[in-house]
Amino acid sequence: MESQSIELVDSNGKLHQAEMRRWDEAPDNEDDVLIEIAVGDTVFRGASDRGYFHAFCEIRRQLEPLGMMPRCFAACENVYPSPMIESMGCGEKAYSLTLGKQAETCDLVEVFDTSEEMCPVSVDQQREFYERWIESL
């Protein structure tokens, strides 16, 4: 199990600190990865057999109705893993995609890293961008 701090931004733009814990093998199902994000006394959980990115999407779907979005690459509109990346490891990396351009190794980002210029979006918006990217190739 790994633990790290993560920032969440609310609908008013205010930042909140949360604690994220990750398991490469979920305690109740070793075929899944597991992520927990603790915000105050509330814990959000997501698990997936496809890796951290998809487990994190489960948590993001729980946070979205509360007006909260994580500030990390996994929540950016143009970041998405390829099927090959998903099959390797636990999905700690994904591609930063550009419409009309094939993704390359140099486009890989750590999904839980952050940068100042990032703007998180909903899971649906991110998926829509990914589909537009595929069509643009």
Secondary structure as the mmCIF struct_conf table of DSSP 4:
data_model
#
loop_
_struct_conf.conf_type_id
_struct_conf.id
_struct_conf.beg_label_comp_id
_struct_conf.beg_label_asym_id
_struct_conf.beg_label_seq_id
_struct_conf.end_label_comp_id
_struct_conf.end_label_asym_id
_struct_conf.end_label_seq_id
STRN STRN1 GLU A 2 ASP A 10
TURN_TY1_P TURN_TY1_P1 SER A 11 ASN A 12
BEND BEND1 GLY A 13 GLY A 13
STRN STRN2 LEU A 15 TRP A 23
BEND BEND2 ASP A 24 GLU A 25
STRN STRN3 ALA A 26 ALA A 26
TURN_TY1_P TURN_TY1_P2 PRO A 27 ASP A 28
STRN STRN4 ASN A 29 ASN A 29
TURN_TY1_P TURN_TY1_P3 GLU A 30 ASP A 31
BEND BEND3 ASP A 32 ASP A 32
STRN STRN5 VAL A 33 VAL A 39
TURN_TY1_P TURN_TY1_P4 GLY A 40 ASP A 41
STRN STRN6 THR A 42 SER A 48
BEND BEND4 ASP A 49 ARG A 50
HELX_RH_AL_P HELX_RH_AL_P1 TYR A 52 LEU A 63
HELX_RH_3T_P HELX_RH_3T_P1 GLU A 64 LEU A 66
TURN_TY1_P TURN_TY1_P5 GLY A 67 GLY A 67
STRN STRN7 MET A 68 PRO A 70
BEND BEND5 CYS A 72 CYS A 72
HELX_RH_3T_P HELX_RH_3T_P2 PHE A 73 ALA A 75
STRN STRN8 CYS A 76 CYS A 76
TURN_TY1_P TURN_TY1_P6 GLU A 77 ASN A 78
STRN STRN9 VAL A 79 TYR A 80
HELX_RH_AL_P HELX_RH_AL_P2 PRO A 83 SER A 87
BEND BEND6 MET A 88 MET A 88
TURN_TY1_P TURN_TY1_P7 GLY A 89 CYS A 90
STRN STRN10 LYS A 93 SER A 96
STRN STRN11 THR A 98 THR A 98
TURN_TY1_P TURN_TY1_P8 LEU A 99 GLY A 100
STRN STRN12 LYS A 101 LYS A 101
HELX_RH_3T_P HELX_RH_3T_P3 THR A 105 ASP A 107
STRN STRN13 LEU A 108 GLU A 110
TURN_TY1_P TURN_TY1_P9 VAL A 111 PHE A 112
TURN_TY1_P TURN_TY1_P10 GLU A 116 GLU A 117
STRN STRN14 PRO A 120 PRO A 120
HELX_RH_AL_P HELX_RH_AL_P3 VAL A 123 SER A 136
#
